Amino acid sequence: MLVFVGVFVIGLVDNILRPLLVGKDTKLPDYIVLISTLGGMALFGLNGFVIGPVIAAMFISAWDIFTNAQDDGVAEVPVKVTVVDAPNPGAAERL
């Protein structure tokens, strides 16, 4: 009986509730979903059930963009140097 209940509960949570609550295409690891859901609920109450994983997904996406930009060298800012005509150093002596 205990094995049946365990298999039923684990199967229900993993195969039915997780895709409904988190989504199938999130590609977030399970532990991040768990921690962000609990942390979101601790900070934002019942709304944190949704807000926590959304903030975690946005942070992971921003971190991936940042690291990929640094690997490609895109994060470097090109510097354009403009040479302005310098005054004649002997001009001050003539005045």
mmCIF file as gemmi writes it, N, C-alpha and C atoms, coordinates in Angstrom:
data_model
loop_
_atom_site.group_PDB
_atom_site.id
_atom_site.type_symbol
_atom_site.label_atom_id
_atom_site.label_alt_id
_atom_site.label_comp_id
_atom_site.label_asym_id
_atom_site.label_entity_id
_atom_site.label_seq_id
_atom_site.pdbx_PDB_ins_code
_atom_site.Cartn_x
_atom_site.Cartn_y
_atom_site.Cartn_z
_atom_site.occupancy
_atom_site.B_iso_or_equiv
_atom_site.pdbx_formal_charge
_atom_site.auth_seq_id
_atom_site.auth_asym_id
_atom_site.pdbx_PDB_model_num
ATOM 1 N N . MET Axp A 1 ? 0.819 -1.193 0 1 0 ? 1 A 1
ATOM 2 C CA . MET Axp A 1 ? 0 0 0 1 0 ? 1 A 1
ATOM 3 C C . MET Axp A 1 ? 0.86 1.252 0 1 0 ? 1 A 1
ATOM 4 N N . LEU Axp A 2 ? 1.917 1.273 0.828 1 0 ? 2 A 1
ATOM 5 C CA . LEU Axp A 2 ? 2.799 2.427 0.902 1 0 ? 2 A 1
ATOM 6 C C . LEU Axp A 2 ? 3.525 2.647 -0.428 1 0 ? 2 A 1
ATOM 7 N N . VAL Axp A 3 ? 3.944 1.567 -1.065 1 0 ? 3 A 1
ATOM 8 C CA . VAL Axp A 3 ? 4.613 1.678 -2.363 1 0 ? 3 A 1
ATOM 9 C C . VAL Axp A 3 ? 3.648 2.235 -3.399 1 0 ? 3 A 1
ATOM 10 N N . PHE Axp A 4 ? 2.418 1.785 -3.395 1 0 ? 4 A 1
ATOM 11 C CA . PHE Axp A 4 ? 1.423 2.268 -4.344 1 0 ? 4 A 1
ATOM 12 C C . PHE Axp A 4 ? 1.175 3.769 -4.167 1 0 ? 4 A 1
ATOM 13 N N . VAL Axp A 5 ? 1.023 4.211 -2.925 1 0 ? 5 A 1
ATOM 14 C CA . VAL Axp A 5 ? 0.801 5.631 -2.646 1 0 ? 5 A 1
ATOM 15 C C . VAL Axp A 5 ? 2.027 6.446 -3.045 1 0 ? 5 A 1
ATOM 16 N N . GLY Axp A 6 ? 3.222 5.949 -2.739 1 0 ? 6 A 1
ATOM 17 C CA . GLY Axp A 6 ? 4.445 6.65 -3.122 1 0 ? 6 A 1
ATOM 18 C C . GLY Axp A 6 ? 4.576 6.809 -4.62 1 0 ? 6 A 1
ATOM 19 N N . VAL Axp A 7 ? 4.338 5.728 -5.346 1 0 ? 7 A 1
ATOM 20 C CA . VAL Axp A 7 ? 4.414 5.791 -6.813 1 0 ? 7 A 1
ATOM 21 C C . VAL Axp A 7 ? 3.336 6.709 -7.364 1 0 ? 7 A 1
ATOM 22 N N . PHE Axp A 8 ? 2.14 6.658 -6.805 1 0 ? 8 A 1
ATOM 23 C CA . PHE Axp A 8 ? 1.043 7.501 -7.278 1 0 ? 8 A 1
ATOM 24 C C . PHE Axp A 8 ? 1.351 8.974 -7.04 1 0 ? 8 A 1
ATOM 25 N N . VAL Axp A 9 ? 1.814 9.311 -5.846 1 0 ? 9 A 1
ATOM 26 C CA . VAL Axp A 9 ? 2.094 10.713 -5.522 1 0 ? 9 A 1
ATOM 27 C C . VAL Axp A 9 ? 3.264 11.235 -6.348 1 0 ? 9 A 1
ATOM 28 N N . ILE Axp A 10 ? 4.346 10.472 -6.438 1 0 ? 10 A 1
ATOM 29 C CA . ILE Axp A 10 ? 5.507 10.909 -7.213 1 0 ? 10 A 1
ATOM 30 C C . ILE Axp A 10 ? 5.144 11.026 -8.693 1 0 ? 10 A 1
ATOM 31 N N . GLY Axp A 11 ? 4.397 10.075 -9.209 1 0 ? 11 A 1
ATOM 32 C CA . GLY Axp A 11 ? 3.973 10.144 -10.601 1 0 ? 11 A 1
ATOM 33 C C . GLY Axp A 11 ? 3.052 11.32 -10.866 1 0 ? 11 A 1
ATOM 34 N N . LEU Axp A 12 ? 2.163 11.598 -9.926 1 0 ? 12 A 1
ATOM 35 C CA . LEU Axp A 12 ? 1.256 12.73 -10.078 1 0 ? 12 A 1
ATOM 36 C C . LEU Axp A 12 ? 2.016 14.045 -10.085 1 0 ? 12 A 1
ATOM 37 N N . VAL Axp A 13 ? 2.922 14.21 -9.152 1 0 ? 13 A 1
ATOM 38 C CA . VAL Axp A 13 ? 3.668 15.462 -9.051 1 0 ? 13 A 1
ATOM 39 C C . VAL Axp A 13 ? 4.582 15.652 -10.254 1 0 ? 13 A 1
ATOM 40 N N . ASP Axp A 14 ? 5.339 14.626 -10.601 1 0 ? 14 A 1
ATOM 41 C CA . ASP Axp A 14 ? 6.349 14.769 -11.644 1 0 ? 14 A 1
ATOM 42 C C . ASP Axp A 14 ? 5.743 14.836 -13.043 1 0 ? 14 A 1
ATOM 43 N N . ASN Axp A 15 ? 4.728 14.074 -13.311 1 0 ? 15 A 1
ATOM 44 C CA . ASN Axp A 15 ? 4.2 13.98 -14.67 1 0 ? 15 A 1
ATOM 45 C C . ASN Axp A 15 ? 3.004 14.873 -14.95 1 0 ? 15 A 1
ATOM 46 N N . ILE Axp A 16 ? 2.289 15.284 -13.929 1 0 ? 16 A 1
ATOM 47 C CA . ILE Axp A 16 ? 1.078 16.077 -14.171 1 0 ? 16 A 1
ATOM 48 C C . ILE Axp A 16 ? 1.212 17.494 -13.609 1 0 ? 16 A 1
ATOM 49 N N . LEU Axp A 17 ? 1.553 17.618 -12.34 1 0 ? 17 A 1
ATOM 50 C CA . LEU Axp A 17 ? 1.579 18.943 -11.724 1 0 ? 17 A 1
ATOM 51 C C . LEU Axp A 17 ? 2.753 19.801 -12.187 1 0 ? 17 A 1
ATOM 52 N N . ARG Axp A 18 ? 3.938 19.227 -12.324 1 0 ? 18 A 1
ATOM 53 C CA . ARG Axp A 18 ? 5.099 20.033 -12.728 1 0 ? 18 A 1
ATOM 54 C C . ARG Axp A 18 ? 4.923 20.649 -14.101 1 0 ? 18 A 1
ATOM 55 N N . PRO Axp A 19 ? 4.51 19.926 -15.141 1 0 ? 19 A 1
ATOM 56 C CA . PRO Axp A 19 ? 4.296 20.595 -16.43 1 0 ? 19 A 1
ATOM 57 C C . PRO Axp A 19 ? 3.198 21.653 -16.384 1 0 ? 19 A 1
ATOM 58 N N . LEU Axp A 20 ? 2.181 21.438 -15.553 1 0 ? 20 A 1
ATOM 59 C CA . LEU Axp A 20 ? 1.115 22.436 -15.464 1 0 ? 20 A 1
ATOM 60 C C . LEU Axp A 20 ? 1.584 23.699 -14.755 1 0 ? 20 A 1
ATOM 61 N N . LEU Axp A 21 ? 2.333 23.544 -13.679 1 0 ? 21 A 1
ATOM 62 C CA . LEU Axp A 21 ? 2.731 24.691 -12.874 1 0 ? 21 A 1
ATOM 63 C C . LEU Axp A 21 ? 3.966 25.399 -13.424 1 0 ? 21 A 1
ATOM 64 N N . VAL Axp A 22 ? 4.928 24.662 -13.894 1 0 ? 22 A 1
ATOM 65 C CA . VAL Axp A 22 ? 6.192 25.252 -14.316 1 0 ? 22 A 1
ATOM 66 C C . VAL Axp A 22 ? 6.275 25.373 -15.827 1 0 ? 22 A 1
ATOM 67 N N . GLY Axp A 23 ? 5.728 24.445 -16.543 1 0 ? 23 A 1
ATOM 68 C CA . GLY Axp A 23 ? 5.819 24.448 -17.998 1 0 ? 23 A 1
ATOM 69 C C . GLY Axp A 23 ? 6.779 23.379 -18.469 1 0 ? 23 A 1
ATOM 70 N N . LYS Axp A 24 ? 6.585 22.924 -19.68 1 0 ? 24 A 1
ATOM 71 C CA . LYS Axp A 24 ? 7.4 21.833 -20.205 1 0 ? 24 A 1
ATOM 72 C C . LYS Axp A 24 ? 8.714 22.331 -20.8 1 0 ? 24 A 1
ATOM 73 N N . ASP Axp A 25 ? 8.737 23.554 -21.299 1 0 ? 25 A 1
ATOM 74 C CA . ASP Axp A 25 ? 9.892 24.039 -22.039 1 0 ? 25 A 1
ATOM 75 C C . ASP Axp A 25 ? 10.787 24.98 -21.242 1 0 ? 25 A 1
ATOM 76 N N . THR Axp A 26 ? 10.695 24.979 -19.92 1 0 ? 26 A 1
ATOM 77 C CA . THR Axp A 26 ? 11.478 25.931 -19.138 1 0 ? 26 A 1
ATOM 78 C C . THR Axp A 26 ? 12.954 25.599 -19.115 1 0 ? 26 A 1
ATOM 79 N N . LYS Axp A 27 ? 13.319 24.342 -19.167 1 0 ? 27 A 1
ATOM 80 C CA . LYS Axp A 27 ? 14.702 23.88 -19.113 1 0 ? 27 A 1
ATOM 81 C C . LYS Axp A 27 ? 15.406 24.311 -17.83 1 0 ? 27 A 1
ATOM 82 N N . LEU Axp A 28 ? 14.627 24.54 -16.775 1 0 ? 28 A 1
ATOM 83 C CA . LEU Axp A 28 ? 15.212 24.834 -15.469 1 0 ? 28 A 1
ATOM 84 C C . LEU Axp A 28 ? 15.386 23.534 -14.701 1 0 ? 28 A 1
ATOM 85 N N . PRO Axp A 29 ? 16.497 23.384 -14.004 1 0 ? 29 A 1
ATOM 86 C CA . PRO Axp A 29 ? 16.658 22.185 -13.171 1 0 ? 29 A 1
ATOM 87 C C . PRO Axp A 29 ? 15.611 22.152 -12.054 1 0 ? 29 A 1
ATOM 88 N N . ASP Axp A 30 ? 15.271 20.952 -11.641 1 0 ? 30 A 1
ATOM 89 C CA . ASP Axp A 30 ? 14.23 20.78 -10.633 1 0 ? 30 A 1
ATOM 90 C C . ASP Axp A 30 ? 14.562 21.474 -9.32 1 0 ? 30 A 1
ATOM 91 N N . TYR Axp A 31 ? 15.834 21.437 -8.924 1 0 ? 31 A 1
ATOM 92 C CA . TYR Axp A 31 ? 16.182 22.048 -7.637 1 0 ? 31 A 1
ATOM 93 C C . TYR Axp A 31 ? 16.032 23.567 -7.684 1 0 ? 31 A 1
ATOM 94 N N . ILE Axp A 32 ? 16.274 24.19 -8.833 1 0 ? 32 A 1
ATOM 95 C CA . ILE Axp A 32 ? 16.09 25.641 -8.947 1 0 ? 32 A 1
ATOM 96 C C . ILE Axp A 32 ? 14.61 25.984 -8.902 1 0 ? 32 A 1
ATOM 97 N N . VAL Axp A 33 ? 13.782 25.16 -9.525 1 0 ? 33 A 1
ATOM 98 C CA . VAL Axp A 33 ? 12.34 25.385 -9.469 1 0 ? 33 A 1
ATOM 99 C C . VAL Axp A 33 ? 11.853 25.281 -8.027 1 0 ? 33 A 1
ATOM 100 N N . LEU Axp A 34 ? 12.334 24.274 -7.302 1 0 ? 34 A 1
ATOM 101 C CA . LEU Axp A 34 ? 11.919 24.09 -5.91 1 0 ? 34 A 1
ATOM 102 C C . LEU Axp A 34 ? 12.359 25.262 -5.035 1 0 ? 34 A 1
ATOM 103 N N . ILE Axp A 35 ? 13.627 25.634 -5.131 1 0 ? 35 A 1
ATOM 104 C CA . ILE Axp A 35 ? 14.147 26.714 -4.296 1 0 ? 35 A 1
ATOM 105 C C . ILE Axp A 35 ? 13.485 28.042 -4.64 1 0 ? 35 A 1
ATOM 106 N N . SER Axp A 36 ? 13.314 28.323 -5.929 1 0 ? 36 A 1
ATOM 107 C CA . SER Axp A 36 ? 12.707 29.594 -6.313 1 0 ? 36 A 1
ATOM 108 C C . SER Axp A 36 ? 11.223 29.647 -5.942 1 0 ? 36 A 1
ATOM 109 N N . THR Axp A 37 ? 10.543 28.522 -5.993 1 0 ? 37 A 1
ATOM 110 C CA . THR Axp A 37 ? 9.137 28.498 -5.585 1 0 ? 37 A 1
ATOM 111 C C . THR Axp A 37 ? 9.014 28.739 -4.083 1 0 ? 37 A 1
ATOM 112 N N . LEU Axp A 38 ? 9.82 28.053 -3.295 1 0 ? 38 A 1
ATOM 113 C CA . LEU Axp A 38 ? 9.77 28.248 -1.844 1 0 ? 38 A 1
ATOM 114 C C . LEU Axp A 38 ? 10.223 29.65 -1.451 1 0 ? 38 A 1
ATOM 115 N N . GLY Axp A 39 ? 11.275 30.138 -2.084 1 0 ? 39 A 1
ATOM 116 C CA . GLY Axp A 39 ? 11.745 31.484 -1.787 1 0 ? 39 A 1
ATOM 117 C C . GLY Axp A 39 ? 10.746 32.548 -2.21 1 0 ? 39 A 1
ATOM 118 N N . GLY Axp A 40 ? 10.119 32.344 -3.362 1 0 ? 40 A 1
ATOM 119 C CA . GLY Axp A 40 ? 9.106 33.285 -3.823 1 0 ? 40 A 1
ATOM 120 C C . GLY Axp A 40 ? 7.904 33.321 -2.898 1 0 ? 40 A 1
ATOM 121 N N . MET Axp A 41 ? 7.498 32.151 -2.414 1 0 ? 41 A 1
ATOM 122 C CA . MET Axp A 41 ? 6.369 32.117 -1.484 1 0 ? 41 A 1
ATOM 123 C C . MET Axp A 41 ? 6.74 32.743 -0.143 1 0 ? 41 A 1
ATOM 124 N N . ALA Axp A 42 ? 7.992 32.604 0.272 1 0 ? 42 A 1
ATOM 125 C CA . ALA Axp A 42 ? 8.423 33.22 1.525 1 0 ? 42 A 1
ATOM 126 C C . ALA Axp A 42 ? 8.449 34.745 1.414 1 0 ? 42 A 1
ATOM 127 N N . LEU Axp A 43 ? 8.848 35.252 0.24 1 0 ? 43 A 1
ATOM 128 C CA . LEU Axp A 43 ? 8.941 36.702 0.072 1 0 ? 43 A 1
ATOM 129 C C . LEU Axp A 43 ? 7.629 37.352 -0.344 1 0 ? 43 A 1
ATOM 130 N N . PHE Axp A 44 ? 6.904 36.734 -1.275 1 0 ? 44 A 1
ATOM 131 C CA . PHE Axp A 44 ? 5.734 37.366 -1.877 1 0 ? 44 A 1
ATOM 132 C C . PHE Axp A 44 ? 4.416 36.716 -1.49 1 0 ? 44 A 1
ATOM 133 N N . GLY Axp A 45 ? 4.455 35.717 -0.627 1 0 ? 45 A 1
ATOM 134 C CA . GLY Axp A 45 ? 3.222 35.038 -0.25 1 0 ? 45 A 1
ATOM 135 C C . GLY Axp A 45 ? 2.771 34.075 -1.345 1 0 ? 45 A 1
ATOM 136 N N . LEU Axp A 46 ? 1.473 33.937 -1.516 1 0 ? 46 A 1
ATOM 137 C CA . LEU Axp A 46 ? 0.938 32.988 -2.486 1 0 ? 46 A 1
ATOM 138 C C . LEU Axp A 46 ? 1.292 33.373 -3.922 1 0 ? 46 A 1
ATOM 139 N N . ASN Axp A 47 ? 1.412 34.664 -4.2 1 0 ? 47 A 1
ATOM 140 C CA . ASN Axp A 47 ? 1.814 35.095 -5.54 1 0 ? 47 A 1
ATOM 141 C C . ASN Axp A 47 ? 3.245 34.668 -5.867 1 0 ? 47 A 1
ATOM 142 N N . GLY Axp A 48 ? 4.064 34.463 -4.865 1 0 ? 48 A 1
ATOM 143 C CA . GLY Axp A 48 ? 5.439 34.036 -5.065 1 0 ? 48 A 1
ATOM 144 C C . GLY Axp A 48 ? 5.561 32.662 -5.68 1 0 ? 48 A 1
ATOM 145 N N . PHE Axp A 49 ? 4.462 31.909 -5.664 1 0 ? 49 A 1
ATOM 146 C CA . PHE Axp A 49 ? 4.437 30.591 -6.302 1 0 ? 49 A 1
ATOM 147 C C . PHE Axp A 49 ? 4.725 30.734 -7.793 1 0 ? 49 A 1
ATOM 148 N N . VAL Axp A 50 ? 4.323 31.847 -8.365 1 0 ? 50 A 1
ATOM 149 C CA . VAL Axp A 50 ? 4.563 32.119 -9.783 1 0 ? 50 A 1
ATOM 150 C C . VAL Axp A 50 ? 5.748 33.057 -9.948 1 0 ? 50 A 1
ATOM 151 N N . ILE Axp A 51 ? 5.846 34.078 -9.096 1 0 ? 51 A 1
ATOM 152 C CA . ILE Axp A 51 ? 6.875 35.106 -9.246 1 0 ? 51 A 1
ATOM 153 C C . ILE Axp A 51 ? 8.277 34.544 -9.029 1 0 ? 51 A 1
ATOM 154 N N . GLY Axp A 52 ? 8.464 33.654 -8.084 1 0 ? 52 A 1
ATOM 155 C CA . GLY Axp A 52 ? 9.788 33.1 -7.783 1 0 ? 52 A 1
ATOM 156 C C . GLY Axp A 52 ? 10.437 32.402 -8.968 1 0 ? 52 A 1
ATOM 157 N N . PRO Axp A 53 ? 9.767 31.412 -9.593 1 0 ? 53 A 1
ATOM 158 C CA . PRO Axp A 53 ? 10.382 30.772 -10.758 1 0 ? 53 A 1
ATOM 159 C C . PRO Axp A 53 ? 10.573 31.718 -11.947 1 0 ? 53 A 1
ATOM 160 N N . VAL Axp A 54 ? 9.702 32.712 -12.098 1 0 ? 54 A 1
ATOM 161 C CA . VAL Axp A 54 ? 9.866 33.669 -13.197 1 0 ? 54 A 1
ATOM 162 C C . VAL Axp A 54 ? 11.134 34.492 -12.985 1 0 ? 54 A 1
ATOM 163 N N . ILE Axp A 55 ? 11.358 34.954 -11.757 1 0 ? 55 A 1
ATOM 164 C CA . ILE Axp A 55 ? 12.573 35.714 -11.466 1 0 ? 55 A 1
ATOM 165 C C . ILE Axp A 55 ? 13.808 34.843 -11.653 1 0 ? 55 A 1
ATOM 166 N N . ALA Axp A 56 ? 13.746 33.59 -11.24 1 0 ? 56 A 1
ATOM 167 C CA . ALA Axp A 56 ? 14.884 32.678 -11.413 1 0 ? 56 A 1
ATOM 168 C C . ALA Axp A 56 ? 15.177 32.444 -12.893 1 0 ? 56 A 1
ATOM 169 N N . ALA Axp A 57 ? 14.143 32.256 -13.695 1 0 ? 57 A 1
ATOM 170 C CA . ALA Axp A 57 ? 14.339 32.038 -15.136 1 0 ? 57 A 1
ATOM 171 C C . ALA Axp A 57 ? 14.926 33.279 -15.802 1 0 ? 57 A 1
ATOM 172 N N . MET Axp A 58 ? 14.464 34.46 -15.395 1 0 ? 58 A 1
ATOM 173 C CA . MET Axp A 58 ? 15.001 35.693 -15.97 1 0 ? 58 A 1
ATOM 174 C C . MET Axp A 58 ? 16.463 35.883 -15.578 1 0 ? 58 A 1
ATOM 175 N N . PHE Axp A 59 ? 16.814 35.556 -14.34 1 0 ? 59 A 1
ATOM 176 C CA . PHE Axp A 59 ? 18.201 35.673 -13.901 1 0 ? 59 A 1
ATOM 177 C C . PHE Axp A 59 ? 19.103 34.712 -14.671 1 0 ? 59 A 1
ATOM 178 N N . ILE Axp A 60 ? 18.665 33.477 -14.842 1 0 ? 60 A 1
ATOM 179 C CA . ILE Axp A 60 ? 19.479 32.496 -15.568 1 0 ? 60 A 1
ATOM 180 C C . ILE Axp A 60 ? 19.641 32.9 -17.021 1 0 ? 60 A 1
ATOM 181 N N . SER Axp A 61 ? 18.587 33.426 -17.641 1 0 ? 61 A 1
ATOM 182 C CA . SER Axp A 61 ? 18.682 33.887 -19.027 1 0 ? 61 A 1
ATOM 183 C C . SER Axp A 61 ? 19.64 35.066 -19.155 1 0 ? 61 A 1
ATOM 184 N N . ALA Axp A 62 ? 19.542 36.021 -18.247 1 0 ? 62 A 1
ATOM 185 C CA . ALA Axp A 62 ? 20.448 37.172 -18.285 1 0 ? 62 A 1
ATOM 186 C C . ALA Axp A 62 ? 21.889 36.739 -18.061 1 0 ? 62 A 1
ATOM 187 N N . TRP Axp A 63 ? 22.101 35.792 -17.164 1 0 ? 63 A 1
ATOM 188 C CA . TRP Axp A 63 ? 23.454 35.301 -16.904 1 0 ? 63 A 1
ATOM 189 C C . TRP Axp A 63 ? 24.02 34.603 -18.141 1 0 ? 63 A 1
ATOM 190 N N . ASP Axp A 64 ? 23.21 33.806 -18.835 1 0 ? 64 A 1
ATOM 191 C CA . ASP Axp A 64 ? 23.665 33.15 -20.063 1 0 ? 64 A 1
ATOM 192 C C . ASP Axp A 64 ? 24.021 34.171 -21.137 1 0 ? 64 A 1
ATOM 193 N N . ILE Axp A 65 ? 23.207 35.2 -21.289 1 0 ? 65 A 1
ATOM 194 C CA . ILE Axp A 65 ? 23.493 36.239 -22.277 1 0 ? 65 A 1
ATOM 195 C C . ILE Axp A 65 ? 24.794 36.945 -21.928 1 0 ? 65 A 1
ATOM 196 N N . PHE Axp A 66 ? 24.982 37.268 -20.649 1 0 ? 66 A 1
ATOM 197 C CA . PHE Axp A 66 ? 26.195 37.959 -20.208 1 0 ? 66 A 1
ATOM 198 C C . PHE Axp A 66 ? 27.442 37.117 -20.457 1 0 ? 66 A 1
ATOM 199 N N . THR Axp A 67 ? 27.406 35.832 -20.097 1 0 ? 67 A 1
ATOM 200 C CA . THR Axp A 67 ? 28.598 34.991 -20.278 1 0 ? 67 A 1
ATOM 201 C C . THR Axp A 67 ? 28.874 34.72 -21.746 1 0 ? 67 A 1
ATOM 202 N N . ASN Axp A 68 ? 27.836 34.562 -22.552 1 0 ? 68 A 1
ATOM 203 C CA . ASN Axp A 68 ? 28.045 34.357 -23.986 1 0 ? 68 A 1
ATOM 204 C C . ASN Axp A 68 ? 28.595 35.613 -24.646 1 0 ? 68 A 1
ATOM 205 N N . ALA Axp A 69 ? 28.179 36.772 -24.214 1 0 ? 69 A 1
ATOM 206 C CA . ALA Axp A 69 ? 28.682 38.025 -24.775 1 0 ? 69 A 1
ATOM 207 C C . ALA Axp A 69 ? 30.151 38.204 -24.434 1 0 ? 69 A 1
ATOM 208 N N . GLN Axp A 70 ? 30.556 37.826 -23.231 1 0 ? 70 A 1
ATOM 209 C CA . GLN Axp A 70 ? 31.96 37.95 -22.872 1 0 ? 70 A 1
ATOM 210 C C . GLN Axp A 70 ? 32.814 36.938 -23.616 1 0 ? 70 A 1
ATOM 211 N N . ASP Axp A 71 ? 32.295 35.739 -23.867 1 0 ? 71 A 1
ATOM 212 C CA . ASP Axp A 71 ? 33.042 34.736 -24.61 1 0 ? 71 A 1
ATOM 213 C C . ASP Axp A 71 ? 33.256 35.163 -26.055 1 0 ? 71 A 1
ATOM 214 N N . ASP Axp A 72 ? 32.263 35.852 -26.634 1 0 ? 72 A 1
ATOM 215 C CA . ASP Axp A 72 ? 32.357 36.289 -28.025 1 0 ? 72 A 1
ATOM 216 C C . ASP Axp A 72 ? 33.116 37.6 -28.169 1 0 ? 72 A 1
ATOM 217 N N . GLY Axp A 73 ? 33.416 38.268 -27.082 1 0 ? 73 A 1
ATOM 218 C CA . GLY Axp A 73 ? 34.097 39.545 -27.145 1 0 ? 73 A 1
ATOM 219 C C . GLY Axp A 73 ? 33.164 40.696 -27.449 1 0 ? 73 A 1
ATOM 220 N N . VAL Axp A 74 ? 31.87 40.475 -27.381 1 0 ? 74 A 1
ATOM 221 C CA . VAL Axp A 74 ? 30.905 41.514 -27.692 1 0 ? 74 A 1
ATOM 222 C C . VAL Axp A 74 ? 30.86 42.553 -26.581 1 0 ? 74 A 1
ATOM 223 N N . ALA Axp A 75 ? 31.224 42.181 -25.378 1 0 ? 75 A 1
ATOM 224 C CA . ALA Axp A 75 ? 31.116 43.084 -24.244 1 0 ? 75 A 1
ATOM 225 C C . ALA Axp A 75 ? 32.167 44.191 -24.302 1 0 ? 75 A 1
ATOM 226 N N . GLU Axp A 76 ? 33.185 44.043 -25.149 1 0 ? 76 A 1
ATOM 227 C CA . GLU Axp A 76 ? 34.2 45.073 -25.259 1 0 ? 76 A 1
ATOM 228 C C . GLU Axp A 76 ? 33.651 46.236 -26.062 1 0 ? 76 A 1
ATOM 229 N N . VAL Axp A 77 ? 33.881 47.431 -25.58 1 0 ? 77 A 1
ATOM 230 C CA . VAL Axp A 77 ? 33.377 48.626 -26.245 1 0 ? 77 A 1
ATOM 231 C C . VAL Axp A 77 ? 34.463 49.159 -27.163 1 0 ? 77 A 1
ATOM 232 N N . PRO Axp A 78 ? 34.165 49.33 -28.46 1 0 ? 78 A 1
ATOM 233 C CA . PRO Axp A 78 ? 35.19 49.888 -29.346 1 0 ? 78 A 1
ATOM 234 C C . PRO Axp A 78 ? 35.42 51.369 -29.029 1 0 ? 78 A 1
ATOM 235 N N . VAL Axp A 79 ? 36.662 51.78 -29.091 1 0 ? 79 A 1
ATOM 236 C CA . VAL Axp A 79 ? 37.018 53.159 -28.786 1 0 ? 79 A 1
ATOM 237 C C . VAL Axp A 79 ? 37.438 53.83 -30.079 1 0 ? 79 A 1
ATOM 238 N N . LYS Axp A 80 ? 36.824 54.978 -30.374 1 0 ? 80 A 1
ATOM 239 C CA . LYS Axp A 80 ? 37.176 55.738 -31.565 1 0 ? 80 A 1
ATOM 240 C C . LYS Axp A 80 ? 37.968 56.956 -31.11 1 0 ? 80 A 1
ATOM 241 N N . VAL Axp A 81 ? 39.167 57.088 -31.625 1 0 ? 81 A 1
ATOM 242 C CA . VAL Axp A 81 ? 40.032 58.199 -31.241 1 0 ? 81 A 1
ATOM 243 C C . VAL Axp A 81 ? 39.978 59.237 -32.355 1 0 ? 81 A 1
ATOM 244 N N . THR Axp A 82 ? 39.675 60.465 -31.986 1 0 ? 82 A 1
ATOM 245 C CA . THR Axp A 82 ? 39.639 61.562 -32.941 1 0 ? 82 A 1
ATOM 246 C C . THR Axp A 82 ? 40.773 62.524 -32.605 1 0 ? 82 A 1
ATOM 247 N N . VAL Axp A 83 ? 41.597 62.83 -33.6 1 0 ? 83 A 1
ATOM 248 C CA . VAL Axp A 83 ? 42.722 63.74 -33.399 1 0 ? 83 A 1
ATOM 249 C C . VAL Axp A 83 ? 42.254 65.141 -33.757 1 0 ? 83 A 1
ATOM 250 N N . VAL Axp A 84 ? 42.393 66.036 -32.808 1 0 ? 84 A 1
ATOM 251 C CA . VAL Axp A 84 ? 42.033 67.432 -33.024 1 0 ? 84 A 1
ATOM 252 C C . VAL Axp A 84 ? 43.322 68.199 -33.306 1 0 ? 84 A 1
ATOM 253 N N . ASP Axp A 85 ? 43.234 69.165 -34.199 1 0 ? 85 A 1
ATOM 254 C CA . ASP Axp A 85 ? 44.437 69.95 -34.511 1 0 ? 85 A 1
ATOM 255 C C . ASP Axp A 85 ? 44.955 70.617 -33.241 1 0 ? 85 A 1
ATOM 256 N N . ALA Axp A 86 ? 46.18 70.299 -32.919 1 0 ? 86 A 1
ATOM 257 C CA . ALA Axp A 86 ? 46.799 70.876 -31.725 1 0 ? 86 A 1
ATOM 258 C C . ALA Axp A 86 ? 47.285 72.283 -32.044 1 0 ? 86 A 1
ATOM 259 N N . PRO Axp A 87 ? 47.222 73.161 -31.078 1 0 ? 87 A 1
ATOM 260 C CA . PRO Axp A 87 ? 47.73 74.513 -31.356 1 0 ? 87 A 1
ATOM 261 C C . PRO Axp A 87 ? 49.234 74.485 -31.555 1 0 ? 87 A 1
ATOM 262 N N . ASN Axp A 88 ? 49.709 75.431 -32.304 1 0 ? 88 A 1
ATOM 263 C CA . ASN Axp A 88 ? 51.145 75.53 -32.584 1 0 ? 88 A 1
ATOM 264 C C . ASN Axp A 88 ? 51.851 75.945 -31.322 1 0 ? 88 A 1
ATOM 265 N N . PRO Axp A 89 ? 52.85 75.17 -30.845 1 0 ? 89 A 1
ATOM 266 C CA . PRO Axp A 89 ? 53.503 75.52 -29.587 1 0 ? 89 A 1
ATOM 267 C C . PRO Axp A 89 ? 54.232 76.85 -29.655 1 0 ? 89 A 1
ATOM 268 N N . GLY Axp A 90 ? 54.682 77.279 -30.805 1 0 ? 90 A 1
ATOM 269 C CA . GLY Axp A 90 ? 55.405 78.552 -30.914 1 0 ? 90 A 1
ATOM 270 C C . GLY Axp A 90 ? 54.473 79.732 -31.035 1 0 ? 90 A 1
ATOM 271 N N . ALA Axp A 91 ? 53.159 79.516 -31.185 1 0 ? 91 A 1
ATOM 272 C CA . ALA Axp A 91 ? 52.207 80.617 -31.368 1 0 ? 91 A 1
ATOM 273 C C . ALA Axp A 91 ? 52.1 81.474 -30.122 1 0 ? 91 A 1
ATOM 274 N N . ALA Axp A 92 ? 52.242 80.907 -28.945 1 0 ? 92 A 1
ATOM 275 C CA . ALA Axp A 92 ? 52.125 81.67 -27.71 1 0 ? 92 A 1
ATOM 276 C C . ALA Axp A 92 ? 53.3 82.618 -27.547 1 0 ? 92 A 1
ATOM 277 N N . GLU Axp A 93 ? 54.45 82.259 -28.068 1 0 ? 93 A 1
ATOM 278 C CA . GLU Axp A 93 ? 55.627 83.11 -27.938 1 0 ? 93 A 1
ATOM 279 C C . GLU Axp A 93 ? 55.525 84.346 -28.817 1 0 ? 93 A 1
ATOM 280 N N . ARG Axp A 94 ? 54.806 84.21 -29.938 1 0 ? 94 A 1
ATOM 281 C CA . ARG Axp A 94 ? 54.696 85.329 -30.857 1 0 ? 94 A 1
ATOM 282 C C . ARG Axp A 94 ? 53.77 86.392 -30.339 1 0 ? 94 A 1
ATOM 283 N N . LEU Axp A 95 ? 52.832 86.027 -29.457 1 0 ? 95 A 1
ATOM 284 C CA . LEU Axp A 95 ? 51.869 87.014 -28.972 1 0 ? 95 A 1
ATOM 285 C C . LEU Axp A 95 ? 52.489 87.852 -27.955 1 0 ? 95 A 1
